[in-house]
Amino acid sequence: MRVYPPALLLLVCVLTAPVLFAEEDPLLIPLRPHTVSTAGAGWLFDEGYASFFANPAMLPEDGFDLTLLDASVWLHEDPLGTVDTLAALLLAEEGEALLPSLEEQLEATGLGAGSHLGLGYAGGGLGLGLSVTTDSFFWGTSIPSHVHGVILGEYSFFLGGAFSFGLGSMRVRVGTDVRPFMRAYAPLDEEEAGALFASLLDLPSSGTFGDAANTLTGYGVAWDVGVVLALPGSLAVALAVRDVGGTRISYTRTSFDRAKDAFLRMGLPEGGERVGEDYTIPMTISAGLRWAPDTGETWAPRLFVSVGPFSGDWEDLPDALRIGAEVTILRTFTLSAGYGSGALSGGLGLDMGVLEVDLGAGFPLRESGERDVLSLSGISLGVRLGLP
């Protein structure tokens, strides 16, 4: 096959132009328990509804996956400090009693919380779903004077398809999806983040939270593609490209309170100031390897190695490397472990047919500073209700 350098150069320019000439928007990755428990190493091989967030090539061709409810909540903090934080919260009579614990985590690893709700259908090579994800992260040294943060919220709709074919001794699965979405993005400076903590902890503050026009609300349409190669034996290789070419967002600037009220109504706030420049969610590439030997129904081990999501910053490449393993016993109990982005992870899963419960925890081995989307440290609890 001949390669035409001018055509290749044109393709690269088309795919990278949105990123070069627009402000970069932060990634929003749901911190679902299974993603956390393997440190993100196995998410390229998540099937059914979960494939909407990683690799559309994993949409099932045979059978179906009907998810009536997929719900997760998570905390961005060292799980070893979660008990101390909850104890301080329950025992504290005044907000100031929480400050030592909160400030310690803000400086060491950051602190935040998020949630995810979704439903969807995947089967016959097609997928259709809806999700709402919120996330927040704060970092700094003291409250309320030296703290920054970011708050994100997003409604996403998914429409995808996948098919497979034989190629020699391999089986190739190819998938794609489109994701229309609506997003709210609030970067908080010291005054705004400090006012938020002051209101939550009933502390004195010189400012107020929610009135400043610091929140961006807008919409966009993302495109993802993926491929999985089933090699002879028990090996499979996966590649996924998300936000192909960079996903542009048309934003309007408004107050946090107005953006929040509109977000709860699944709409955009009226009025506001149109942001002159477009923002772009960067295109990311992920690749992975899975070893899943056929050992029968008693136990099913799986080993994962992956790299990603990688957006072109070579300094992030070492942190994007992940390794994980899991074993399912009697098709009911799953134990998971992994390492990636400076965090050691583990998890438990219970599959009772129509109900699944999962817990994942990532223990940071280093200080993270500002929000690091590659890091999956924290604790996440999730439930799924559906068929099969």
Sequence and secondary structure as in RCSB ss.txt:
>XXXX:A:sequence
MRVYPPALLLLVCVLTAPVLFAEEDPLLIPLRPHTVSTAGAGWLFDEGYASFFANPAMLPEDGFDLTLLDASVWL
HEDPLGTVDTLAALLLAEEGEALLPSLEEQLEATGLGAGSHLGLGYAGGGLGLGLSVTTDSFFWGTSIPSHVHGV
ILGEYSFFLGGAFSFGLGSMRVRVGTDVRPFMRAYAPLDEEEAGALFASLLDLPSSGTFGDAANTLTGYGVAWDV
GVVLALPGSLAVALAVRDVGGTRISYTRTSFDRAKDAFLRMGLPEGGERVGEDYTIPMTISAGLRWAPDTGETWA
PRLFVSVGPFSGDWEDLPDALRIGAEVTILRTFTLSAGYGSGALSGGLGLDMGVLEVDLGAGFPLRESGERDVLS
LSGISLGVRLGLP
>XXXX:A:secstr
    HHHHHHHHHHHHHHHHTSEE        HHHHHTTTTTGGG  GGGGGGS GGGS SSSEEEEEEEEEEEE
ES HHHHHHHHHHHHH SSGGGGHHHHHHHHHHT EEEEEEEEEEEEETTEEEEEEEEEEEEEEEEETTTEEEEE
EEEEEEEEEEEEEEEEETTEEEEEEEEEEEEEEEEEEE HHHHHHHHHHHHT   SS SS SS EEEEEEEEEEE
EEEEE SSSEEEEEEEESTT EEEEEEEE HHHHHHHHHTTS  SS EE SS EEE  EEEEEEEE     SSEE
EEEEEEEEEE S GGGHHHHEEEEEEEEETTTEEEEEEEETTEEEEEEEEE SSEEEEEEEEEESS   S  TT 
  EEEEEEEEEE 
